[in-house]
């Protein structure tokens, strides 16, 4: 019965164009759900309850005002109740997901309907992860860890996903891809932390450094703490000639500021209890991170779905994409954060793999 469901003859009995429309419409519906995930997952909210509503006024959106693409245009990107502007992201995600689902049917769907649906679900996860990473610089575990489990399960249900001829071979390929993806990225993360985890900035003699509630400042430079503290162990360090606090002063002492601890000489404080802190120094050491653990798990999920060869392809292509983006921003003299999300580049590379990357790799690396 199950094998009959995925029989190509069954699917080809219905006109190809009909399934194109079905996949596109279904994709826009999934895209509407992805918008819920993109908004709620980073906030730790349920994606099931409450039903769709305006984040500002709480207006519960009826079904006839929750039709993908059409409603956003009909309401002119505004809430029906309070008139709050609705981000274009909602329309973009729905349209992008619909186009990707259509591409899955028009491409892999010619080989297997099961592959088309699996790739469509995988790409939906990539879309959600990319938009969340762009906005919050995180990729939730629900997507990464859930993606690893889903990739392994889908490989078992459809061995063709791994270009395998047996269940055991497909599961082996998926597990190898998962370990390779997570392992390589984790190795890069640790090596990068060891080599470039600290950025020493030489300052003019006796530069005044201010530690505000939101970041560190000196001579026109302002860096938010959120761009410095990626993990609990990250610390801003300096050797201060003078330190002034609200009720005391220090001379020639080391200063170490972390997420939950401040040390000035031999004294330790909780940062939240220090209303004023300024130091005079000729050097400051800032923590920095090339990527986070979310990228490690995200690459593991990509490897679980696509295999170890795709992992190598994604690493190479994502690096090229990141380089082009960075150089373009520099050429345009755009000011951008020292943190650039890497997840979207990995997602884009994975999409390239699905829609032709395997053939490109075969041309470059024949076997």
TABEL-V834115 format. One line per field, one symbol per residue. ss: DSSP state (H for helix, E for strand, C for the rest). A space follows every 50 residues. Layout:
ss->???
//
This chain:
ss->CHHHHCCHHHHHCCCHHHHHHHHHHHHHHHHHHHHHHHHHHHHCCCCCCC CCECCCCCCECCHHHCCCCHHHHHCCCECCCCCCECCHHHHHHHHHHHHH HHHHHHCHHHCCHHHHHHHHHHHHHHHHHHHHHHHHCCCCHHHHHHHHHH HHHHHHHCHHHHCCCCHHHHHHHHHHHHHHHHHHHHHHHHHHHHHHCEEE EEEEEEEEEEECCCEEEECCEEEEHHHCCCCCCCEEEEEEEEEEECCCEE EEEEEEEECCCEEECCEEECHHHCCCEEEEEEEEEEECCCCCHHHHHHHH HHHHHHCHHHHHHHHHHHHHHHHHHHHHHHHCCCCCCCCCCCHHHHHHHH HHHHHHHHHHHHHHCCC
//
